Amino acid sequence: MLRMTKCPLILAPMEDVTNPPFRKFCKRYGADWLYSEFVSADALVRSISQTMKKLAIEDVERPVTIQIYGRFIDSMVEAAKLVEEVKPDFIDLNFGCPVKRVAQKGAGAGMLRDIPLMVDMARQVVKAVKIPVTAKTRLGWDSEHIIIDDIAEQLQDVGIQALAIHGRTRSQMYTGTADWEPIGRVKNNPRIKIPIIGNGDIDSPQKAKEAFEKYGVDGVMIGRASIGSPWIFQQIKHYFETGELLATPSVAEQIAIVKEQLTGTMEWLDEPRGILHFRRHLAAMFKGLPHFRELRIEMLRSNTKEELWHVLGKIGERYQ
Ligand SMILES: Cc1cc2nc3c(=O)[nH]c(=O)nc-3n(C[C@H](O)[C@H](O)[C@H](O)COP(=O)(O)O)c2cc1C
């Protein structure tokens, strides 16, 4: 049986976000468990080089999960064996991705419309590899079909070792608010013995505390709130330990973080792609600074490291 540390904070898998440089930052700031972005099983089986790159993990990241998705059992089994070779701590099966190109083809959240296939896929992957297999899913396809209670039992029965539940349906995509009641219900189902990880809209220490205390989950998974604020894990931990809210890092610290994180991302990709990729993080940084709009636009329009470093210099001077 998988054992969890006390109140673990888990970095959610996010496509184009949770690559090694970002994961390492979240780890530094207290994330207890990291997930890769989802990796296409079909592309892995075909050895597509850009996809193979997504399997890169380093020991400092542990425990680390590599998540795979696909609609065919054969390729998921094959992909899981390939993933096993790079020795992550866990392999996760994505049964929750709502985007059309994935879900409409029957993969990701598409599996919520074919439970026998989902369960059979989980069973066969579990059988094929020696490392623990986990799964991440949503409440159901839509509000008429909230089937998470049943899925959780079935996945546990075929050997899934932990289940992360995002408290939305596929139809909701990312709209509305996450419903944690069904997550709590699954957690409190006496038949469920595996760790249940709650996910959805956790963006403050108080919400993380409520997730553990009110819903009793074994772990809290954080996605969007970590973008541009990888220190959220540290803030939550500090709150748990002291009851006090830790201030956001100073502007000077944030600039240092941007430089280090961006340098890592540029090394991981290359300068132009690294900058493009990093804009999502930049857009979410330096929140709440007065009269920041123009500098933010300038920052987001920078196309080279030199331009960006220049803007960061201006930010540092203005907001010392
Ligand atoms: C940009 C982005 C990419 C995502 N990619 C994945 C993914 O690859 N695999 C997955 O299981 N979920 C993915 N998700 C969903 C998140 O893991 C998480 O379930 C969702 O964002 C809700 O959590 P949050 O409110 O803490 O962000 C993604 C979400 C975002 C915003």
PDBQT file of the ligand as one rigid body, heavy atoms in Angstrom, charges set to zero:
ROOT
HETATM    1  C1  LIG A 401      -1.913  24.668 -18.934  1.00  0.00    +0.000 C 
HETATM    2  C2  LIG A 401      -2.492  23.426 -18.324  1.00  0.00    +0.000 A 
HETATM    3  C3  LIG A 401      -2.049  22.185 -18.774  1.00  0.00    +0.000 A 
HETATM    4  C4  LIG A 401      -2.569  21.010 -18.199  1.00  0.00    +0.000 A 
HETATM    5  N1  LIG A 401      -2.065  19.815 -18.606  1.00  0.00    +0.000 NA
HETATM    6  C5  LIG A 401      -2.464  18.674 -17.950  1.00  0.00    +0.000 A 
HETATM    7  C6  LIG A 401      -1.836  17.422 -18.226  1.00  0.00    +0.000 A 
HETATM    8  O1  LIG A 401      -0.909  17.323 -19.042  1.00  0.00    +0.000 OA
HETATM    9  N2  LIG A 401      -2.290  16.333 -17.538  1.00  0.00    +0.000 N 
HETATM   10  C7  LIG A 401      -3.303  16.406 -16.607  1.00  0.00    +0.000 A 
HETATM   11  O2  LIG A 401      -3.674  15.397 -15.995  1.00  0.00    +0.000 OA
HETATM   12  N3  LIG A 401      -3.882  17.585 -16.322  1.00  0.00    +0.000 NA
HETATM   13  C8  LIG A 401      -3.477  18.702 -16.953  1.00  0.00    +0.000 A 
HETATM   14  N4  LIG A 401      -4.015  19.910 -16.595  1.00  0.00    +0.000 N 
HETATM   15  C9  LIG A 401      -4.991  19.952 -15.492  1.00  0.00    +0.000 C 
HETATM   16  C10 LIG A 401      -4.287  20.210 -14.151  1.00  0.00    +0.000 C 
HETATM   17  O3  LIG A 401      -3.423  19.133 -13.823  1.00  0.00    +0.000 OA
HETATM   18  C11 LIG A 401      -5.303  20.398 -13.020  1.00  0.00    +0.000 C 
HETATM   19  O4  LIG A 401      -6.083  19.232 -12.936  1.00  0.00    +0.000 OA
HETATM   20  C12 LIG A 401      -6.229  21.586 -13.260  1.00  0.00    +0.000 C 
HETATM   21  O5  LIG A 401      -5.511  22.718 -13.714  1.00  0.00    +0.000 OA
HETATM   22  C13 LIG A 401      -6.999  21.951 -11.981  1.00  0.00    +0.000 C 
HETATM   23  O6  LIG A 401      -6.114  22.260 -10.938  1.00  0.00    +0.000 OA
HETATM   24  P1  LIG A 401      -5.783  23.796 -10.534  1.00  0.00    +0.000 P 
HETATM   25  O7  LIG A 401      -7.106  24.463 -10.252  1.00  0.00    +0.000 OA
HETATM   26  O8  LIG A 401      -4.927  23.686  -9.315  1.00  0.00    +0.000 OA
HETATM   27  O9  LIG A 401      -5.107  24.411 -11.710  1.00  0.00    +0.000 OA
HETATM   28  C14 LIG A 401      -3.554  21.081 -17.180  1.00  0.00    +0.000 A 
HETATM   29  C15 LIG A 401      -3.993  22.340 -16.764  1.00  0.00    +0.000 A 
HETATM   30  C16 LIG A 401      -3.477  23.498 -17.304  1.00  0.00    +0.000 A 
HETATM   31  C17 LIG A 401      -3.959  24.826 -16.806  1.00  0.00    +0.000 C 
ENDROOT
TORSDOF 0
